[in-house]
Amino acid sequence: MQEPLYISWKEWNCRSDCRYYCMIRREQELRKLGLRPVKYHGKWPFIRISAFQEPVSAALSAMNLFVQFNGWLTFFFLLYYKLPLRPQTSRTYYEYTGLWHIYGFLSMNAWFWSAIFHSRDFELSEKLHCSSTVALIGYSLILTILRTFSVKNGASRVMVSAPLLAFLTTHILYLNFCELDYGLNMKVSVAMGVAQILLWGAWAFVTHHPSSFKLCTVLIGGSLGMLLDYYDFPPYKGYFDAHALWHAITIPLTFLWWSFIKDDAEFQTTTITKKMM
């Protein structure tokens, strides 16, 4: 049976539409009985708006995408148009430029697929969301190690990155082609996230970086935000759950994070150019 156009363009079919309205009626019955919402197929019941299955999380993901793009763009202009470049090669003095560019692209990719997934949850969007998120977290761990230990030699960077990239690739392939194990993925993501927080925290304490306050604020905010994925409460009024709150918290943290990155680039550039005088 061919679904009407007003349904098919939203990627809803008769089966998914029926499941949604049955879930809504069931929740109305539970509310009348004074009972709490329950999960359906492992997920909280959300009230959709048009094609958007989780409208608040989708909108906040899109906002995070914009903030990441703005952060990366201002970082780019700072390095290539405001700070001095090496006279012979026109390359930046900051030795982690390329690594942060990759981080920016992976961040934007992860938030793009997050917006798609929260707009419409189907198998492909779910896998792309999980894969892009864990890829970002894994790469962030590699970048954290390289920056906090000041690994600048190309061969050393490869030696550090190779085993982590191999593990990350294996994990993503397992999620996509064997089993989309949420429990395993959560453990891997949390372990890599905690490792980053500990490394950055120790680095800030030891180095007394001029922007350590910004970094520590991001670390504390990120740590509190991670707890929201564990303290999972049902969506308020059918729209705003713990995950949406986490997305809201990451918006100001991302502004502050890119501000720290730009400060670090400026600080290291100034330090290197002063030594050359």
C-alpha positions as CSV (number, residue, x, y, z in Angstrom):
1,M,0.0,0.0,0.0
2,Q,1.4,3.4,-1.0
3,E,1.4,5.9,2.0
4,P,0.0,9.4,1.4
5,L,2.6,12.0,0.5
6,Y,2.1,13.9,3.7
7,I,3.4,10.8,5.5
8,S,6.0,9.4,3.1
9,W,8.0,12.7,2.8
10,K,8.6,12.5,6.6
11,E,9.9,8.9,6.3
12,W,6.9,7.7,8.4
13,N,5.0,4.7,7.3
14,C,1.7,3.2,8.4
15,R,3.4,0.8,10.9
16,S,5.5,3.5,12.6
17,D,2.6,5.9,12.6
18,C,0.4,3.3,14.3
19,R,3.1,2.5,16.9
20,Y,3.4,6.3,17.7
21,Y,-0.3,6.9,18.2
22,C,-0.8,3.7,20.2
23,M,2.1,4.9,22.5
24,I,0.5,8.3,22.9
25,R,-2.8,6.8,23.9
26,R,-1.2,4.4,26.3
27,E,0.7,7.4,27.9
28,Q,-2.6,9.3,28.3
29,E,-4.1,6.3,30.1
30,L,-1.1,6.0,32.4
31,R,-1.3,9.8,33.1
32,K,-4.9,9.5,34.1
33,L,-4.0,6.7,36.5
34,G,-1.2,8.9,38.0
35,L,1.5,6.6,36.8
36,R,4.9,7.6,35.5
37,P,5.8,7.3,31.8
38,V,7.4,4.1,30.6
39,K,9.9,3.3,27.9
40,Y,8.8,1.8,24.6
41,H,11.4,-0.3,22.7
42,G,14.0,1.1,25.1
43,K,13.2,4.7,24.5
44,W,11.1,7.4,26.2
45,P,7.8,8.5,24.6
46,F,8.3,11.9,22.9
47,I,5.6,14.1,21.4
48,R,6.7,14.7,17.8
49,I,6.2,17.9,15.9
50,S,5.7,17.4,12.1
51,A,8.6,15.3,11.0
52,F,10.6,15.8,14.2
53,Q,10.5,12.8,16.5
54,E,12.5,14.6,19.3
55,P,12.1,18.2,18.4
56,V,14.0,19.8,21.4
57,S,17.0,17.5,21.0
58,A,17.0,17.9,17.3
59,A,16.9,21.7,17.6
60,L,19.7,21.7,20.2
61,S,21.8,19.4,18.1
62,A,21.4,21.9,15.2
63,M,22.5,24.7,17.5
64,N,25.5,22.8,18.6
65,L,26.4,22.2,15.0
66,F,26.3,26.0,14.4
67,V,28.4,26.7,17.5
68,Q,31.0,24.2,16.4
69,F,31.1,25.7,12.9
70,N,31.5,29.2,14.4
71,G,34.2,28.0,16.8
72,W,36.2,26.3,14.0
73,L,35.8,29.2,11.6
74,T,37.0,31.8,14.2
75,F,39.9,29.5,14.9
76,F,40.8,29.3,11.2
77,F,40.7,33.1,10.8
78,L,42.7,33.6,14.0
79,L,45.5,31.4,12.7
80,Y,45.7,32.4,9.1
81,Y,44.7,36.1,9.2
82,K,45.6,37.5,12.7
83,L,48.6,35.5,14.0
84,P,51.9,35.6,12.2
85,L,52.8,32.7,9.8
86,R,56.2,31.1,9.1
87,P,57.8,33.3,6.5
88,Q,59.2,30.6,4.3
89,T,56.3,28.1,4.3
90,S,53.3,30.3,5.2
91,R,52.4,27.7,7.8
92,T,51.2,28.4,11.3
93,Y,53.6,28.4,14.2
94,Y,51.0,26.5,16.2
95,E,51.9,22.9,16.0
96,Y,48.5,21.4,16.6
97,T,46.6,23.3,13.8
98,G,45.9,20.3,11.6
99,L,44.7,18.2,14.6
100,W,42.2,20.8,15.6
101,H,40.9,21.2,12.1
102,I,40.2,17.5,12.0
103,Y,38.5,17.8,15.4
104,G,36.3,20.6,14.1
105,F,35.2,18.5,11.1
106,L,34.5,15.4,13.2
107,S,32.5,17.6,15.7
108,M,30.4,19.1,13.0
109,N,29.8,15.7,11.5
110,A,28.7,14.2,14.9
111,W,26.3,17.0,15.6
112,F,24.8,16.8,12.1
113,W,24.0,13.2,12.5
114,S,22.7,13.8,16.0
115,A,20.2,16.3,14.6
116,I,19.2,13.8,11.9
117,F,18.8,11.0,14.4
118,H,16.7,13.0,16.9
119,S,14.6,14.2,14.0
120,R,13.8,10.7,12.7
121,D,15.0,7.6,14.4
122,F,15.6,4.7,12.0
123,E,18.3,2.1,11.6
124,L,20.7,4.1,9.4
125,S,20.4,7.4,11.3
126,E,20.9,5.5,14.6
127,K,24.1,3.8,13.3
128,L,25.5,7.0,11.8
129,H,24.8,8.9,15.0
130,C,26.4,6.3,17.3
131,S,29.4,5.9,14.9
132,S,30.1,9.6,14.4
133,T,29.8,10.3,18.2
134,V,32.2,7.6,19.3
135,A,34.6,8.5,16.4
136,L,34.6,12.1,17.8
137,I,35.2,10.9,21.4
138,G,38.0,8.5,20.3
139,Y,39.7,11.1,18.2
140,S,39.4,13.6,21.0
141,L,41.3,11.2,23.3
142,I,44.1,10.9,20.7
143,L,44.2,14.7,20.4
144,T,44.2,15.0,24.2
145,I,47.2,12.7,24.6
146,L,49.2,14.5,21.8
147,R,48.5,17.9,23.2
148,T,48.9,17.2,27.0
149,F,52.2,15.3,26.4
150,S,53.3,17.8,23.7
151,V,53.9,15.1,21.1
152,K,55.2,17.0,18.1
153,N,57.2,14.5,16.1
154,G,55.3,12.9,13.2
155,A,56.5,9.4,13.9
156,S,55.7,9.6,17.6
157,R,52.2,10.9,16.8
158,V,51.6,7.8,14.5
159,M,52.9,5.5,17.2
160,V,50.5,7.0,19.8
161,S,47.5,7.2,17.4
162,A,47.7,3.8,15.6
163,P,46.6,1.5,18.4
164,L,43.8,3.8,19.4
165,L,42.6,4.2,15.8
166,A,42.7,0.4,15.4
167,F,40.6,-0.1,18.5
168,L,38.2,2.7,17.5
169,T,37.8,1.3,14.0
170,T,37.1,-2.2,15.3
171,H,34.5,-0.9,17.8
172,I,32.7,1.1,15.1
173,L,32.7,-1.9,12.7
174,Y,31.3,-4.1,15.5
175,L,28.5,-1.6,16.2
176,N,27.5,-1.4,12.5
177,F,27.9,-5.0,11.3
178,C,27.7,-7.2,14.4
179,E,25.5,-5.7,17.1
180,L,24.5,-2.1,18.0
181,D,25.2,-2.7,21.7
182,Y,24.3,0.5,23.6
183,G,25.7,-0.8,26.9
184,L,29.1,-1.6,25.4
185,N,29.1,1.7,23.4
186,M,28.3,3.7,26.6
187,K,31.1,2.0,28.5
188,V,33.6,2.7,25.8
189,S,32.5,6.3,25.4
190,V,32.5,7.0,29.1
191,A,36.0,5.4,29.6
192,M,37.5,7.6,26.8
193,G,35.7,10.6,28.1
194,V,36.9,10.1,31.7
195,A,40.5,9.6,30.4
196,Q,40.3,12.9,28.6
197,I,39.0,14.8,31.7
198,L,41.8,13.3,33.8
199,L,44.5,14.1,31.3
200,W,43.4,17.7,30.6
201,G,42.9,18.3,34.4
202,A,46.4,17.1,35.2
203,W,47.9,19.1,32.3
204,A,46.1,22.3,33.5
205,F,47.4,21.8,37.0
206,V,51.0,21.1,36.0
207,T,51.4,23.7,33.2
208,H,49.5,26.6,34.7
209,H,48.3,27.6,31.3
210,P,46.9,31.2,31.0
211,S,43.5,29.8,30.0
212,S,43.4,27.0,32.6
213,F,40.2,28.5,34.1
214,K,38.3,28.1,30.8
215,L,39.6,24.6,30.5
216,C,38.7,23.6,34.0
217,T,35.2,25.1,33.6
218,V,34.7,23.0,30.5
219,L,35.9,19.9,32.3
220,I,33.7,20.4,35.3
221,G,30.7,21.2,33.1
222,G,31.4,18.2,30.9
223,S,31.7,15.9,33.9
224,L,28.4,17.1,35.3
225,G,26.8,16.7,31.8
226,M,28.0,13.1,31.5
227,L,26.0,12.3,34.6
228,L,22.8,13.2,32.8
229,D,23.2,10.2,30.5
230,Y,23.0,8.1,33.7
231,Y,20.3,10.1,35.5
232,D,17.8,9.4,32.7
233,F,14.5,11.0,33.5
234,P,11.3,10.9,31.3
235,P,10.7,13.8,29.0
236,Y,9.1,16.8,30.7
237,K,5.7,17.5,28.9
238,G,6.8,15.0,26.3
239,Y,9.7,17.1,25.0
240,F,12.6,17.8,27.3
241,D,14.5,14.8,28.8
242,A,18.0,14.4,30.3
243,H,19.6,13.9,27.0
244,A,18.1,17.2,25.7
245,L,19.4,19.0,28.8
246,W,22.9,17.6,28.1
247,H,22.6,19.0,24.5
248,A,21.7,22.4,26.0
249,I,24.6,22.4,28.4
250,T,27.1,21.7,25.6
251,I,26.2,24.9,23.7
252,P,27.9,27.3,26.2
253,L,30.6,24.8,26.9
254,T,31.5,24.6,23.2
255,F,31.9,28.4,23.1
256,L,34.3,28.2,26.0
257,W,36.1,25.2,24.6
258,W,36.9,26.9,21.3
259,S,37.9,30.0,23.2
260,F,40.4,27.9,25.1
261,I,41.7,26.3,21.9
262,K,42.2,29.8,20.3
263,D,43.9,31.0,23.5
264,D,46.2,28.0,23.4
265,A,47.1,28.7,19.7
266,E,47.8,32.4,20.4
267,F,49.8,31.6,23.6
268,Q,52.0,29.0,21.8
269,T,52.5,31.2,18.7
270,T,53.6,34.1,20.9
271,T,56.0,31.9,22.9
272,I,57.6,30.5,19.7
273,T,58.0,33.9,18.0
274,K,59.5,35.5,21.1
275,K,62.2,32.8,21.2
276,M,63.0,33.5,17.6
277,M,63.7,37.2,18.2
